[in-house]
Amino acid sequence: MKIYLAFDIGGTKLKYALINDQGQLLKKYSEDTILTSKSAFINRLNQIVKRFEVQASGIGISVPGKIDAQTQEVSFGGSLPFLNGVIFSKLLDTSLPIFVENDAKAATLAEMWLGSLKDVDSGVMLVLGTAVGSGIMLNRQLLYGFHQQAGEVSFISSGQLDKEHMVGSQSSAVALIQDIAQHENLDDIDDGQTVFGLIKEGNSYALKRFSGFCQNVALLIYNMQTILDVEQFVIGGGISQQNIVVKGINQALNNLRQTSSFVSETLKTPNVVSSKLFNDANLYGAISYFELNENRNLNRKVENI
């Protein structure tokens, strides 16, 4: 049995875990991400690698930013700009094979391996968080695009090229929670549990804001489906653990389609379901490349859109 070391690098937390080739999460850890410097951050990763290296057959890393499929170089780095230009295989002191993937695409690979895309031929993963991450799977292949930025749906605009008019802001789960929390004067603006409690209780402002959020996500799904025609959309991110999220998005999508008989009679509706791996998807996705390649002969290719 093979064991892999998985990293999920976020702007706030660094998560890492040991996961075996059967998809069992053996050990899981979380700590604050070091933000002071690249050298301090890499030094911490090397400490963790040394601790678990003897047990591991490979290392998977999920990071924000764009990843070059050939060189594995990170560009931009999202909330961690010092990752720009980093090639982990050159900085980590190990001989183990290393696979690096964008966080949303890692979540998509995880769902392909063990989750809601496991038995699906073509589908889309939407990760609802601070913005909207996405991974597109067509014919069991993860789509990267000519510039390796396929699925950057947060940049889709409803008019102008400012954040207000972009999907990343309009469908932000974090903004949804914070806006409701501030309106209701909650002590913690990131208290998602209380916010969803208000939605379920029928709080007028929370319900209206949530309804608008679901409508925005449903519109995104409708637009993507007209181009991609996939079987299934998977809703991920921590918010997806709330059952009313997928239910609300499905209802909003149904309501949208009913506004046009021409659309409803012409275009089929995709399934919209929840992630099965939730907040652990990036960890599973980081190392799933090894298993998908070995067991399913899934070659990681850069495909032109």
One Martini backbone bead per residue (centre of mass of N, CA, C, O) as a GRO file, in nm:
protein
  305
    1MET     BB    1   0.094   0.038   0.024
    2LYS     BB    2   0.044   0.367  -0.047
    3ILE     BB    3   0.189   0.685   0.057
    4TYR     BB    4   0.092   1.028   0.089
    5LEU     BB    5   0.187   1.372   0.069
    6ALA     BB    6  -0.030   1.643   0.153
    7PHE     BB    7  -0.092   1.977   0.027
    8ASP     BB    8  -0.271   2.279   0.153
    9ILE     BB    9  -0.233   2.600   0.029
   10GLY     BB   10  -0.308   2.889   0.212
   11GLY     BB   11  -0.354   3.218   0.324
   12THR     BB   12  -0.401   3.092   0.629
   13LYS     BB   13  -0.370   2.776   0.577
   14LEU     BB   14  -0.181   2.479   0.649
   15LYS     BB   15  -0.229   2.172   0.499
   16TYR     BB   16  -0.174   1.823   0.603
   17ALA     BB   17  -0.132   1.475   0.474
   18LEU     BB   18  -0.203   1.129   0.499
   19ILE     BB   19  -0.253   0.924   0.201
   20ASN     BB   20  -0.378   0.659   0.054
   21ASP     BB   21  -0.451   0.456  -0.233
   22GLN     BB   22  -0.765   0.434  -0.106
   23GLY     BB   23  -0.844   0.722   0.032
   24GLN     BB   24  -0.713   0.735   0.317
   25LEU     BB   25  -0.711   0.936   0.599
   26LEU     BB   26  -0.463   0.917   0.842
   27LYS     BB   27  -0.346   1.220   0.856
   28LYS     BB   28  -0.408   1.554   1.007
   29TYR     BB   29  -0.311   1.900   0.946
   30SER     BB   30  -0.290   2.239   1.104
   31GLU     BB   31  -0.169   2.571   1.012
   32ASP     BB   32  -0.023   2.852   0.987
   33THR     BB   33   0.069   3.050   0.743
   34ILE     BB   34   0.359   3.160   0.619
   35LEU     BB   35   0.415   3.527   0.540
   36THR     BB   36   0.702   3.662   0.564
   37SER     BB   37   0.850   3.439   0.366
   38LYS     BB   38   0.971   3.219   0.144
   39SER     BB   39   1.195   3.087   0.314
   40ALA     BB   40   1.019   3.021   0.561
   41PHE     BB   41   0.811   2.853   0.413
   42ILE     BB   42   1.001   2.637   0.286
   43ASN     BB   43   1.125   2.544   0.552
   44ARG     BB   44   0.863   2.425   0.663
   45LEU     BB   45   0.815   2.217   0.442
   46ASN     BB   46   1.082   2.062   0.488
   47GLN     BB   47   1.015   1.970   0.773
   48ILE     BB   48   0.769   1.799   0.693
   49VAL     BB   49   0.901   1.616   0.488
   50LYS     BB   50   1.112   1.487   0.683
   51ARG     BB   51   0.900   1.360   0.875
   52PHE     BB   52   0.745   1.182   0.614
   53GLU     BB   53   0.931   1.062   0.385
   54VAL     BB   54   0.957   0.752   0.465
   55GLN     BB   55   0.634   0.702   0.402
   56ALA     BB   56   0.654   0.818   0.114
   57SER     BB   57   0.583   0.817  -0.255
   58GLY     BB   58   0.466   1.118  -0.251
   59ILE     BB   59   0.395   1.467  -0.356
   60GLY     BB   60   0.125   1.692  -0.292
   61ILE     BB   61   0.022   2.023  -0.431
   62SER     BB   62  -0.191   2.285  -0.326
   63VAL     BB   63  -0.249   2.597  -0.505
   64PRO     BB   64  -0.250   2.908  -0.573
   65GLY     BB   65  -0.279   2.959  -0.903
   66LYS     BB   66  -0.077   2.905  -1.175
   67ILE     BB   67   0.014   2.604  -1.361
   68ASP     BB   68   0.268   2.455  -1.517
   69ALA     BB   69   0.249   2.152  -1.674
   70GLN     BB   70   0.564   2.114  -1.728
   71THR     BB   71   0.725   2.275  -1.479
   72GLN     BB   72   0.545   2.359  -1.217
   73GLU     BB   73   0.503   2.655  -1.218
   74VAL     BB   74   0.424   2.936  -1.037
   75SER     BB   75   0.161   3.176  -1.079
   76PHE     BB   76   0.112   3.448  -0.857
   77GLY     BB   77  -0.046   3.296  -0.583
   78GLY     BB   78  -0.247   3.494  -0.497
   79SER     BB   79  -0.235   3.526  -0.150
   80LEU     BB   80   0.079   3.424  -0.240
   81PRO     BB   81   0.308   3.604  -0.408
   82PHE     BB   82   0.582   3.442  -0.333
   83LEU     BB   83   0.506   3.198  -0.540
   84ASN     BB   84   0.610   3.336  -0.770
   85GLY     BB   85   0.817   3.110  -0.954
   86VAL     BB   86   0.774   2.847  -0.817
   87ILE     BB   87   0.964   2.530  -0.780
   88PHE     BB   88   0.938   2.272  -0.571
   89SER     BB   89   1.152   2.065  -0.683
   90LYS     BB   90   1.390   2.290  -0.618
   91LEU     BB   91   1.315   2.341  -0.288
   92LEU     BB   92   1.280   2.050  -0.210
   93ASP     BB   93   1.439   1.812   0.010
   94THR     BB   94   1.384   1.570  -0.231
   95SER     BB   95   1.323   1.255  -0.425
   96LEU     BB   96   1.039   1.284  -0.454
   97PRO     BB   97   0.764   1.300  -0.614
   98ILE     BB   98   0.604   1.595  -0.766
   99PHE     BB   99   0.278   1.752  -0.738
  100VAL     BB  100   0.120   2.037  -0.895
  101GLU     BB  101  -0.185   2.230  -0.810
  102ASN     BB  102  -0.448   2.387  -0.847
  103ASP     BB  103  -0.699   2.407  -0.623
  104ALA     BB  104  -0.950   2.362  -0.808
  105LYS     BB  105  -0.826   2.126  -0.972
  106ALA     BB  106  -0.778   1.946  -0.731
  107ALA     BB  107  -1.075   1.915  -0.655
  108THR     BB  108  -1.151   1.780  -0.921
  109LEU     BB  109  -0.968   1.532  -0.898
  110ALA     BB  110  -1.096   1.427  -0.640
  111GLU     BB  111  -1.382   1.381  -0.763
  112MET     BB  112  -1.274   1.181  -0.980
  113TRP     BB  113  -1.165   0.969  -0.775
  114LEU     BB  114  -1.399   0.989  -0.504
  115GLY     BB  115  -1.650   1.148  -0.607
  116SER     BB  116  -1.894   1.320  -0.805
  117LEU     BB  117  -1.691   1.234  -1.074
  118LYS     BB  118  -1.629   0.927  -1.094
  119ASP     BB  119  -1.902   0.847  -1.295
  120VAL     BB  120  -1.814   1.079  -1.496
  121ASP     BB  121  -1.739   1.214  -1.807
  122SER     BB  122  -1.869   1.515  -1.769
  123GLY     BB  123  -1.758   1.810  -1.578
  124VAL     BB  124  -1.807   2.051  -1.301
  125MET     BB  125  -1.621   2.252  -1.077
  126LEU     BB  126  -1.740   2.451  -0.794
  127VAL     BB  127  -1.568   2.682  -0.587
  128LEU     BB  128  -1.701   2.829  -0.297
  129GLY     BB  129  -1.563   3.137  -0.187
  130THR     BB  130  -1.412   3.417  -0.221
  131ALA     BB  131  -1.455   3.294  -0.490
  132VAL     BB  132  -1.438   3.112  -0.810
  133GLY     BB  133  -1.366   2.795  -0.864
  134SER     BB  134  -1.244   2.579  -1.144
  135GLY     BB  135  -1.324   2.262  -1.309
  136ILE     BB  136  -1.275   2.084  -1.624
  137MET     BB  137  -1.439   1.787  -1.748
  138LEU     BB  138  -1.347   1.602  -2.047
  139ASN     BB  139  -1.341   1.287  -2.105
  140ARG     BB  140  -1.163   1.247  -1.835
  141GLN     BB  141  -1.040   1.543  -1.875
  142LEU     BB  142  -0.849   1.794  -1.774
  143LEU     BB  143  -0.879   2.132  -1.836
  144TYR     BB  144  -0.635   2.393  -1.932
  145GLY     BB  145  -0.543   2.518  -2.186
  146PHE     BB  146  -0.327   2.709  -2.362
  147HIS     BB  147  -0.274   2.903  -2.084
  148GLN     BB  148  -0.368   2.745  -1.825
  149GLN     BB  149  -0.689   2.897  -1.767
  150ALA     BB  150  -0.908   2.710  -1.743
  151GLY     BB  151  -1.179   2.808  -1.527
  152GLU     BB  152  -1.174   3.134  -1.480
  153VAL     BB  153  -1.475   3.239  -1.369
  154SER     BB  154  -1.424   3.501  -1.197
  155PHE     BB  155  -1.378   3.674  -1.483
  156ILE     BB  156  -1.655   3.687  -1.543
  157SER     BB  157  -1.866   3.922  -1.712
  158SER     BB  158  -2.153   4.162  -1.698
  159GLY     BB  159  -1.950   4.406  -1.832
  160GLN     BB  160  -1.727   4.506  -1.649
  161LEU     BB  161  -1.368   4.510  -1.541
  162ASP     BB  162  -1.480   4.464  -1.242
  163LYS     BB  163  -1.556   4.316  -0.950
  164GLU     BB  164  -1.863   4.381  -0.945
  165HIS     BB  165  -1.894   4.230  -1.250
  166MET     BB  166  -1.788   3.963  -1.126
  167VAL     BB  167  -1.823   3.640  -1.029
  168GLY     BB  168  -1.631   3.640  -0.781
  169SER     BB  169  -1.827   3.849  -0.633
  170GLN     BB  170  -2.127   3.755  -0.694
  171SER     BB  171  -2.026   3.436  -0.590
  172SER     BB  172  -1.944   3.490  -0.292
  173ALA     BB  173  -1.943   3.324   0.005
  174VAL     BB  174  -1.797   3.521   0.191
  175ALA     BB  175  -1.968   3.771   0.126
  176LEU     BB  176  -2.234   3.657   0.215
  177ILE     BB  177  -2.164   3.612   0.514
  178GLN     BB  178  -2.054   3.898   0.584
  179ASP     BB  179  -2.302   4.064   0.508
  180ILE     BB  180  -2.502   3.934   0.704
  181ALA     BB  181  -2.337   3.972   0.964
  182GLN     BB  182  -2.328   4.283   0.951
  183HIS     BB  183  -2.634   4.336   0.939
  184GLU     BB  184  -2.668   4.156   1.225
  185ASN     BB  185  -2.428   4.215   1.426
  186LEU     BB  186  -2.201   4.021   1.437
  187ASP     BB  187  -1.905   3.944   1.588
  188ASP     BB  188  -1.865   3.731   1.347
  189ILE     BB  189  -1.827   3.759   0.998
  190ASP     BB  190  -1.747   3.424   0.974
  191ASP     BB  191  -2.031   3.301   1.081
  192GLY     BB  192  -2.181   3.058   0.913
  193GLN     BB  193  -2.373   2.912   1.106
  194THR     BB  194  -2.544   3.157   1.185
  195VAL     BB  195  -2.623   3.249   0.904
  196PHE     BB  196  -2.771   2.979   0.826
  197GLY     BB  197  -2.971   3.001   1.052
  198LEU     BB  198  -3.111   3.257   0.943
  199ILE     BB  199  -3.201   3.139   0.676
  200LYS     BB  200  -3.372   2.899   0.796
  201GLU     BB  201  -3.556   3.107   0.970
  202GLY     BB  202  -3.626   3.361   0.763
  203ASN     BB  203  -3.456   3.591   0.734
  204SER     BB  204  -3.501   3.842   0.521
  205TYR     BB  205  -3.214   3.929   0.444
  206ALA     BB  206  -3.076   3.651   0.425
  207LEU     BB  207  -3.272   3.533   0.212
  208LYS     BB  208  -3.225   3.742  -0.010
  209ARG     BB  209  -2.918   3.707  -0.035
  210PHE     BB  210  -2.922   3.401  -0.094
  211SER     BB  211  -3.097   3.411  -0.347
  212GLY     BB  212  -2.897   3.583  -0.514
  213PHE     BB  213  -2.666   3.385  -0.502
  214CYS     BB  214  -2.808   3.146  -0.644
  215GLN     BB  215  -2.866   3.301  -0.907
  216ASN     BB  216  -2.570   3.350  -0.987
  217VAL     BB  217  -2.486   3.050  -1.003
  218ALA     BB  218  -2.703   2.961  -1.203
  219LEU     BB  219  -2.608   3.146  -1.435
  220LEU     BB  220  -2.333   3.022  -1.462
  221ILE     BB  221  -2.427   2.737  -1.531
  222TYR     BB  222  -2.589   2.805  -1.779
  223ASN     BB  223  -2.354   2.931  -1.946
  224MET     BB  224  -2.161   2.688  -1.937
  225GLN     BB  225  -2.360   2.476  -2.063
  226THR     BB  226  -2.385   2.604  -2.352
  227ILE     BB  227  -2.077   2.515  -2.410
  228LEU     BB  228  -2.021   2.217  -2.265
  229ASP     BB  229  -2.228   1.995  -2.204
  230VAL     BB  230  -2.268   1.854  -1.923
  231GLU     BB  231  -2.371   1.637  -1.672
  232GLN     BB  232  -2.207   1.780  -1.416
  233PHE     BB  233  -2.231   1.973  -1.118
  234VAL     BB  234  -2.002   2.073  -0.859
  235ILE     BB  235  -2.029   2.173  -0.523
  236GLY     BB  236  -1.792   2.355  -0.342
  237GLY     BB  237  -1.683   2.403  -0.040
  238GLY     BB  238  -1.788   2.473   0.273
  239ILE     BB  239  -2.086   2.554   0.186
  240SER     BB  240  -2.170   2.260   0.074
  241GLN     BB  241  -2.261   2.143   0.362
  242GLN     BB  242  -2.511   2.295   0.294
  243ASN     BB  243  -2.804   2.179   0.173
  244ILE     BB  244  -2.934   2.459   0.070
  245VAL     BB  245  -2.742   2.523  -0.161
  246VAL     BB  246  -2.810   2.313  -0.382
  247LYS     BB  247  -3.110   2.358  -0.364
  248GLY     BB  248  -3.106   2.664  -0.439
  249ILE     BB  249  -2.965   2.635  -0.715
  250ASN     BB  250  -3.170   2.448  -0.848
  251GLN     BB  251  -3.411   2.639  -0.819
  252ALA     BB  252  -3.287   2.878  -0.973
  253LEU     BB  253  -3.243   2.723  -1.240
  254ASN     BB  254  -3.538   2.649  -1.285
  255ASN     BB  255  -3.650   2.939  -1.284
  256LEU     BB  256  -3.483   3.043  -1.519
  257ARG     BB  257  -3.585   2.840  -1.739
  258GLN     BB  258  -3.898   2.924  -1.708
  259THR     BB  259  -3.863   3.210  -1.861
  260SER     BB  260  -3.803   2.996  -2.113
  261SER     BB  261  -3.933   2.782  -2.339
  262PHE     BB  262  -3.706   2.763  -2.542
  263VAL     BB  263  -3.491   2.666  -2.343
  264SER     BB  264  -3.642   2.428  -2.193
  265GLU     BB  265  -3.687   2.273  -2.480
  266THR     BB  266  -3.375   2.265  -2.579
  267LEU     BB  267  -3.225   2.246  -2.299
  268LYS     BB  268  -3.055   2.065  -2.087
  269THR     BB  269  -3.022   1.966  -1.757
  270PRO     BB  270  -2.800   1.960  -1.521
  271ASN     BB  271  -2.649   1.831  -1.273
  272VAL     BB  272  -2.665   1.935  -0.916
  273VAL     BB  273  -2.407   1.884  -0.679
  274SER     BB  274  -2.228   1.777  -0.418
  275SER     BB  275  -1.969   1.738  -0.257
  276LYS     BB  276  -1.781   1.469  -0.088
  277LEU     BB  277  -1.505   1.631   0.037
  278PHE     BB  278  -1.489   1.922   0.067
  279ASN     BB  279  -1.221   2.049   0.255
  280ASP     BB  280  -1.043   1.784   0.145
  281ALA     BB  281  -1.008   1.802  -0.167
  282ASN     BB  282  -0.719   1.923  -0.199
  283LEU     BB  283  -0.569   1.688  -0.073
  284TYR     BB  284  -0.663   1.465  -0.262
  285GLY     BB  285  -0.588   1.612  -0.530
  286ALA     BB  286  -0.278   1.637  -0.490
  287ILE     BB  287  -0.251   1.294  -0.506
  288SER     BB  288  -0.439   1.178  -0.741
  289TYR     BB  289  -0.250   1.169  -0.984
  290PHE     BB  290  -0.109   0.902  -0.919
  291GLU     BB  291  -0.373   0.723  -0.929
  292LEU     BB  292  -0.495   0.806  -1.201
  293ASN     BB  293  -0.253   0.713  -1.367
  294GLU     BB  294  -0.223   0.415  -1.266
  295ASN     BB  295  -0.544   0.316  -1.272
  296ARG     BB  296  -0.657   0.506  -1.545
  297ASN     BB  297  -0.473   0.638  -1.755
  298LEU     BB  298  -0.440   0.953  -1.679
  299ASN     BB  299  -0.337   1.199  -1.879
  300ARG     BB  300  -0.166   1.491  -1.837
  301LYS     BB  301  -0.300   1.754  -2.027
  302VAL     BB  302  -0.271   2.008  -2.262
  303GLU     BB  303  -0.560   2.175  -2.372
  304ASN     BB  304  -0.734   2.311  -2.611
  305ILE     BB  305  -1.012   2.521  -2.651
   0.00000   0.00000   0.00000
